[in-house]
């Protein structure tokens, strides 16, 4: 019989609907049941594309004996970390504190009121060295609850008290004082000590794509001309794009590399990684014109539309790592498989170009495709890649997690809007616009106080019930602002302004920073433990630095000193952390680069369909000025939604014109795109 998860909106939860475990969704009903039965909670947290989540599910949650013990002694709660990042954040903090590390699947045992007393991650079905077997863990904790209840409750109370303490931040100057060259220089120095000069990236294996750090380094180079910042970015982008982490047939990046050389990936492909890296490659191409960046942009944007776009126009969360029960089976090749598809001569040639060897780079002698050099005959490679891709399409495909997450779709809107405008791809712009419309119409509602509110997810055209968290508001606002700049459609900047107004009203911590949950949507159980607040980046920009970055852009577009001050205040803690942990503060440092540069603002005025106006607009968008803010509009047809940056900007002698402003001072209007480009390079 299916359990309660059969009706869940999360694909991850639905994957467990046929388990013999009597799963509950996170919520009041589960806690009430635990109190009624007087048993602990077993909270299992994971996500649809998580390889070890699938392994533990197969080994333990599908096992009738294990499930029977779980059902008898616990109320079992299954949580999708992507749908409920607030739940994940609180219990991950507890898991890391108890064990010294964390990861997924995350396994938490808690009192009926949600206070954790034992935490871990993956547990095997049989003991492996020092890792206890899952049945052993279950039996020990069930016995402890029965025979040593007072000790367990006391332990849970201590954990809850520790969680409730807000982390101390180092004393120091205000946000305004932190945004200066000394902070950036110290962060660069700390980052340089972790840079891998041979293989690119930072640190050792496993290597994750440093998307936010690369955005910061590109902005820093654009502002200062720092050759080292560009060299670190260039080497890292080249190594990732030529290695096995990048899909050499269809485009798109895998989640991370298990080695230091970017050769073997963990094969799941996430929307957020590809949205962030697409934007970084766009910005790198804008600065350097490197053809590799352009190729990756074109392939990855096309892959997003082909593989992750949903019928409603949003973007699905991820593709699984596994197919046919094996990780990477969809993506890897042997020399004989190449010859079978391409023939002897072409197969041997392709093996040399794509790094497929007899010994292999992955399991069972298979190889992950790489493209370390450009072949002398690119047309031949293009033809063979198309043949291999067509053959690969006949393989069993990885599963797709098709929930639409607000934050990650906001990142996709920003990337596709900028790429579409710069590379003259109206199909990408249309995709960004359609996705933004879905976020506006389905993911957003207006509450009784007139605030725009977001839900975290939707699926199959139905909005989910989980409220949006800070990163949702910040990243959707970022997407709207980028779309407004790319299209001149002022509705989107007005929508961003309303979302950020909600952030300022509902998420503030009273000290200039922001909590991850709104004051009226913080889960009661979590709120009793710890209201989530993390000022650092993870695989996506942290909610607080993301909000700060969007506030910087909006402040420049509206001329609001209050918004700029809010951005500075929100950057205080992230920038304090940046000087010691720059890899966790890339987005805050990118926002700091924008503030150090102004940011520069360009108002392009003229009939938006005229070629002269479009040429000025494109010249503005092509600038690499850090955090550049662009507004486009016809001065004779400005509506109420038009940003203040466009107000009182007449044509120049009847011609379309561009006004460049910086630090509350504006240059004279220019009508020549080349002159505009020169102004923005100064």
N, C-alpha and C positions, 0 to 999 in steps of 0.2 A: 504494500500500500504506500502511495506517495505520502511524504510528511508535509508539514506546513509550508515548506519552501516551494511547493509546486505553483503557488500563486504569486511568488516574489517577482519583482520587476528586474532584479539583478540576474544576469546570466550566470554569474558565479554561484549564487544561491541556488538557482535552478539546476546547476550541475549536481547538486547534492539532494535533489528532491526525491530521488529513488533510493537513497541510503536507508538501511534499516535503523539508523540513528533517528530518534524522534527530535529532529531539529526544531528550534524556535527562531524567529527573527528577533533582532534586538528590539526591545520595547517593554512597555509596562507589563504586558501580559506575561512575558517570560519571568520578570522579577516577582510578580504576584504568585506565579506557579512555584517558584523556588521557596518563597516564604510559606506558601500553603503546605508544601511537602517537607519543609525544613531540611533542604539539601543545598549543596553548593551549586554554583553556576560553572559550567565548562564553556568558556568563550573561545571559539576557534575563528581566527581572522586570516583571510587570504584574499586572493583575487584570481580572476578567470585565467589569466595567462601565466600563472605561477607554476613552474614545473614541479617543485617539491610539494606544493599544495595538492597537485594531482596524485603524486606518489603516496602521500600520507592518506589521502582519501581512499585510494585503491587498497592500500595495505591494512588500514584500520577502520575507516568509516564504512567500508563495504563489507567488513567481516562481521557475520552475524553474532559471534560470541562477544567480540569487543563492543559492538553496538548494544547488545543486551545489557552488559555491565554498565555502560554509559547511561543508558535509559533508566536503570534501576537506581543508580546512586547520584545522578546529576540532572540538572536541567541544562540541556545543551543548546547553545546559542551560536549560530553561524553568522558571521559579519563579512561583508564585502568592504575591504579597506578603501576601495576607490569610491564607493557610494557613501561610506561613513568615515571620512578621514579624521573626524573628531574623536570617534571611538578608538580608532587605530592609534592616534597620537597619544592619548592618555595611557592606554595599556602598553604601548611600545616604550614609553618613558619608564613604566614600572618594570617591564621585561629587561630593558637595558640596565636599570639600576640593580636588579636582582642577579642577573647573569653576566653582565659585562658586555653583552652584545644583543643583537636583535635580528629579526628577519621574518620571513613568511614561509610556511604557515606559522602563525603565532598562536600559542596555546596558553590560555590564562585560566586559572581556577580562582574563583571569587566567592565571597559570602553572598547571601541572597540580596544584599543591598549594593552589590557591585564592587566591594572593596577587594582587591587582589591579594591573595596570600601565597600563590605559587605561579611562576611564569616560566615559559620555555618556548621553543620554536618547534622544529620537526623532531618527533620521537619515532624511532623505528619500531617495527612489530616485535623484534628480538633485540636483546642487548648487543650493542656494537661498541667494543672497548669501554670507554667510560660513559657512554650515552645509555641511559636506562631504556628498557623497552616500554612502549606506551602502556601495555597492560600492567606492568609493574607500577608505573606512575599512578594510574587510575586506582589500583588497589591500595597503594600507600596513602593516597589523599582521601579516599573514601574512609579508610580506617582512622586516619587522623581526625576527620570530621566527627566520627562517631565516638572515639575514645579520648581524644585530646582537644575537644572543642574550644575550651577556654584559651589554650595556647594558640590555636589557629586564629581565633578572633582577635586576640591581642596582637598577633603578627600582622593581620590585615589592618588593624587600626594604626600600627606604626607606619606601614606602607602608605596608608591614606594620608596620614599627617605629613609625611615627607613629600608626597605629591602635591599637597595643598600649598606648600611653601613656594612662592614665586621665586624663580632663580634670580640671584643677585647679579647686578650688572656693575661693571667697573665704573667708578666715578670718573668724571672727565668733563670736557667742555660741552657746550650745547651743540645741537645738530648743525647750526650754522657755522660754528667754529670747526667742526669736524670735516666739513666739506672744503678741504684745502689740499694743496700739493703735498704736504707732509704725510697726510694719511695715505694718499695714493702711492707715494714713494715707498712708505713702509710696507704697504700691502704688496707692491710689486717685488720688493726685496724678499718678502716671505714666500711669495709664489715661486720665485726663481729657484729657491732651494729645492723645490719638489719637481721641477721640470725635467722631463726625460728628453735629453738632447738627441738621443739616437732614434727613438721611436715616436717622439711626440707625446703629448698628454702630460699628466701630472701624477706622480706616485707610481706604484707598481701594480701588479696584477691583483685582483681584476681591475680593469680600467673602464670607467664610465665616461660617456661623452661629456666634456666640461662645457656645456652649452652656454651657461650664464657667464662663466669666466671668459670664454672666447668673445662674447659680445662686449664685455668690458674692455678686453685688450684691443679689439678693433676700434672702439671709441677712443681709447687712450692714444692709439697711433694716429687716428684722424685728427685729434686735437693737438698733439705734441710732435708728431713725426717720429716717435720712438721706434727705432728699427728693431730693437729686441722684442718689443710687444708684437709687432707684425710677424717677426720670424717665428716666435712661439706659436702664434695662431696659424700661420701658413703650414708649418711642419705638422701640426696636430691635425688640421683639416685634410691635408694631403694623405697622411698615414691612415686616417679613418676611412677616407673615401676610396683608397686603393686597396684596403685590407678586406678581410672577411666579414667585418661588422657591417659593411655596406653591401646591399644586394646588387651584385654586378649584372644581373639580368633584368630586374624590374625596377630598381631604385628603392630607396627607403633604407633606414638604419635599423639594425637590431638593438636590443636593449643595452648590452655592454659586451666587452671582450673579456673572456676568462683568462687571457694571457696579457702580457705587457706589450705585445707586438701587433695588436689589433687583428690577429689571425683567426681565432676561433671565437665566435660570438655565443652568447646565450640568445637563442634564436627568436625569442618573442619580439614582436615589433609593436612599439607603443606610439599612440598618436602624439603624446606630448613630446617625446624625443624628436620625432620627425618634424613637428611644427617648429620647435626651437631651432633645430639644426638647419632646416630649410631657410629660416630667417637669417641665421648666421652666415650661411653660404651666399644668400642674396647680398648681405652687407659686405662680405668679403669681395664678391664680384664687383660690387659698386665701387669699392676702393681700388682694386687692382686689375680688374678685367680678366682675371685668370679663367681660361676656358674650362678647367676642371670644375670650378665653382658653378659655372653656368650649366654644365652638363648635369651636375648633381641636383641643381635647382630644378631643371626641366624634368629629370627623371623622377625626383621625389615628389614634386607637385602633381605630376601625372599619376604617380602611384597612389597618392592620397585620394585623388578623385576616383581612381579605378577600384581600389581595394577597400578603403575605409568609409567612403561616402554612403550614407544611409538613404533609403527612399524619401525620407522627409527633408533631406538636404543637410543634415548634420554629419558628423564624423564619428565613427565607431571608436571605441577605446583602444583596441589592441587585436593583433593576431597572435594566436597561441604559438608556443615554441614547438609543440609536439604535433605529430601526425603519424598515423599507423602505430601509435603507442610508443614512438621513439622521438627523442628530441632531434630537430634538424633534418629529419628524413626528407622533407620537401625540398631542401635547399642544396644538399651535398651531392657530389658526383665522383665517379671513378673513371679512369681512362677508358675502360671498356664501355661504359655508358655513353661517354662522348662519342666514341667510334660508332656505336649503334645508331645514334641519332644523326651524326654528321658524315659518316664514312671514314675510311682509314686516314686519308691525307688531311682532310679538314679537322678530323678528331684529334690527330696528333698535334696539328698546329694550334688548335684551340687549347689543348692541354698545356702547351708551353706558355701561351699568353695568359691563361687564367689560373695558372699555378696548380693544376691537377696532376698529382704524381702517383706512382705505383705504391709508395708507402703511405701516402695520404697525410692529411693534417688533422683529420677528425677520426671518428670511431670506425672500426672495421675496414680500414684502408681507404675510406672515402676522403674527399677533400672539400674544403670550403672554397668557393671561387674567390680569387683575388685578381687585381689588375695593377700590378706594380709598375708597369711601363706602358707607354702607348705604342701600339704596333705600327709597323711601317705601312700596313694596308688596313686603315680604319674601316673602309667599306666592307672588306671581307669580315672583319670582326662584327660589324653591325648585322650582317646577314646571318652569321653563325649564332650570335646572341639571340636573334629573333627565333631561329629554329630551336635553340635550347629552351627558350622561354615557352614556346608552343608545346614542346615535349613535356616540360615541367607542369604545365597546366593539366596534363592528363594524370598526374599523380594525385593521391588523396591530399586534400588541402588542410592546412591548420584551421582549427576552429576560430571564429571571430567573436569577440566580446562586443556586441553591438549596442551597448548602452552609450548614450551621448552625455558626456561630462561637460558641464558648463565651462569650467576653467580651461580645459584642454581645447575645447572648441573655440574659445576666445583666442588662445594662442594660434590656432590654425587660421582663424580669420585674419589676424595681423600678418602672418607670414604670407598667405595667399594674396592678400590685398597688395602688399608691397611688391611681391614677385610679379603679380599680374600687371601692375602699373609700370614697373621698370623694364620688364621683358616683353611688353606689349602682348599680353595673353589675356584677352577679354574673358576667356572661359574660366580662368582662375579667379578673376575679379568677380564674375558672376557667381562662382562657387562660394567665395567669401561673403558676398552679399546675401545669398540664399541662406547660408549658415547663420549669419547675423540675424536674419529675419526669423529663423526658427528660435534662436535664443531670445529675441524680443517678444515673440508671440506666444511661445509655449513655455519657456523657462522663466518668464518674468510675469509677476502680477503686482498690482498696487494694493497696499494694505490700507487699513482704516485711517491711518495717519497721513496717507498720501505718499508714502515711501515706495520706491520700486524695490521689490524683493525677488530674489532668485531661488529656484530649486537647484539642487545639486545635479540631478540627472533626469533624462527622459529615455524612453525606449518605445519603439514602434508607434511613435506619435503621441504617447501618453506621458504626462509629466510624473516624475517620481515624488515621493512624499518627503524625502530628506531635504532639509533646508540648505541653501547655499552657504558655504563658508567663505572666509575672507578671500582666499585665492580665486574663488569663483567671481566675486564682484570685481576684484582687481584685474584679472586676466580678461574678463569679458569687456570691461571698460577699455583696457589696452587694445583689444581687437576692434572695438567700435572707433576709437580714436585713429587707429591706423587706416581703417576703412574710410573714415571721413576725409583724411588727408589724401588718400589715393583717388577718391571719386568726387570730392566736392559736395557730397550729400550730407547736409548739416544735421539731419535727423540723428545721425550716429554719434556725433559729438555731444548733442543734447542728451541722448540716452546715457552716454558715459558720465555726463555731469550728474544725472539723477542717481546713478548707481554709486558714484563716489560720495554724493551727499548722504546716502544711506550708510556708507562706511563710516563717515565722520560722526553720524548720529548714533549708530548702533554698535560699533565695534571698538570704540576708544577705550583705553585702559586708564585714562585719567592722568597719564604721564607723557603723553605725546605718541605712544605706541598704540598698537591694535591687538586685540584678542583675535583668535582664529574663528570664533563663533560670535554671533550677534547676542546682545544682552537679553533678547526675548526668545531666542531659539537654542540657547545652550541646554543640552540634555540635562535633566535634573540629576540623574545618577552621576554623570561626568562632572557636573558643576559642583557636586559635593566632594569630589575627589580633587579635580584641578581643571579650571577653565583653560582650554588649550591655548597656548601662545608660543610660537616658535619663530624667532626673527631671522632664521637662517634659510638658505636655499637647500633643497634636496634635489631630486631629479627634475623638479620644476622650480621656478622662482618662489621663494618664500612669500607667504601672503602679505607680510608687512613691507618688505622691499618692493614687491609688485605694486602694492597700493601707493607706495611713495613714488615709484616711477610713473604711474598713471597720473598722479596728482601733479608731478612736475610738468607733464605735457599739458594737462588741462589748465594749470595755472598760467602757462605761457599763452595758450589760446584765448583765455578769458581775461588776462591781465589782472588776475586776482592775487593780491599779496597774501591774503589769508590762506589760500590753497598752497601757495609756495611755502609758507611757514609751516603748514601741516605736513608737507612733504619733508621739510628739513627735520622736523621733530621726529617723524617716523623713521628717518635714517640714522638717528643718534645711536641706538643700540646696535643695529647691523654694522655700522661703520666702526664702532668700537671693537666689534668682533673681527672686522676685516683685517686689521693690522696684524692679527695673530693667525687667523684662519681664513685667508682670502678665498680659498676654494669653496667655502660655505657662504660667501658674501658677494659673488659676482654680480648679481642684479643690483645690489645696493651700490657697488662701485660703478656700475654702468650709469646709474642715476646720478651719482656724484660727478661723473664726467660730463653729463649733460648740464648740470648746474654750473660746473666750472667753465663751460663753454658759453653759458648764457641762460638757457639754451637759445640758439638762434631761431628766429621766427621769420617765416616768409608768408606774406599775404599776396596771393596772385589774383588780380582782379581783371575782369573782362568777360565777354560772352563765352561761356564755358565750352561751346561747340566750335568756336573759331580756332583755326590752326595756330594763330599767334598766341592765344591764351594757352592752348595745350602745350606748345613748345616751351613756354615759360614754366608751366606746371611740371613738365617732365624734367627740366633743368634743375628745378628745386628738389624734386624727389631724388634725383641722381646724386645729390650732395651727400658726402659722408659725415657732415658735421654732426657731432654727438647729440643725440636726442632732438634733432632738428624737428621743428613744428611747422607744418605747412597747412595753409588754409586756402581754399579756392572758391571764388564766387563772382557773380556778376553784380557790381555795385548798384545797378538799377533794379535788381530783383532779389534783394536779401530779405529772407523771411525772419520770423522771430527766433528760429533755431540757429541762425548764423552766429558764429563766434565773434567775440568783440574784436579779435585780430583783424577782421575784415571791415569793421565799421569805419566810416569817414576816410575811405581810401579811393579817391577818384581815379579815373583813367588818366594817362599821361598824354596830353595833347590829343585826346580821342583814341589813343592806342591802348591795348592791354598792357598792364604794367605789373611789376613785382616790387614789393616793399620789403626790405630786409631790416629787421630790428634785432637789437641785442642789448641787454642790460638797460632797458627802458629808453634806448636811443635808436632812431630809425634813420637809415640811409635815404638818399633821394630815390625816387622810383626809377626803375630801369625797364626798358622795353626790349632789350636784346638778350636772348638766352645765354649767349657766351659771356656777356658782361655779368649777368646774374651768377653764372658758374664761378667767375673770377671773384666776385664778392664773397661767395660762400666758401671759397678756398682760403681767403685771407685770415 
